């Protein structure tokens, strides 16, 4: 099992380390380079797309028709079709607790 932190927690931890060291940083190139790298990491983390997460059906339903990963009211994880019509919305509210977009399909060579 992985010990994960939120993106904002990672940004805050990096900022804390920068500010903790800023008082004793000299003008050396190595220290300035480290600060530049840390600032780039913060920028990358801040601009990265959000990670998929479960969205409770009681909070909101999908905005677009399509396939979604759902947690059913029985606790099973399944793929369901969502369509914007009264029947689909009622079904989702009755049968599902939460949903999220499907991940991107695997592409040969990309994740190796």
Residue, then its C-alpha position, 0 to 999 in steps of 0.5 A: x500500500x502506498x502512503x499518498x499525500x494530496x497535491x496541495x500538501x506536497x506544495x505546502x511541504x516544499x514551500x515550508x522547506x524553502x522558507x525554512x532555508x531561505x534565511x541561511x541561503x548564500x549566493x552560491x550557485x548550487x543553493x540558487x539552483x536548488x531553490x529554482x528546482x523547488x519553485x519549478x516543482x511547485x509550479x508543475x504540481x500547481x498546474x498538473x491536471x487533477x487526479x480522478x476521485x470519487x464524486x458522490x451522486x448526491x453531490x452531482x451527476x456527470x455533465x456528459x453522456x458516456x461510460x463512467x466508473x461507479x460504486x454501486x449502492x451494494x459497494x461493487x465497482x462497475x462501469x455504467x452508462x450515463x445519459x442525460x434523461x430522466x430515467x438515467x438520472x433517477x437510476x443513477x441516484x437510486x443505484x449508485x453512491x459515487x462515480x468517476x471518469x474512466x482512466x485513459x486506455x493503456x497505450x503501447x510504449x507510453x507507460x513502459 
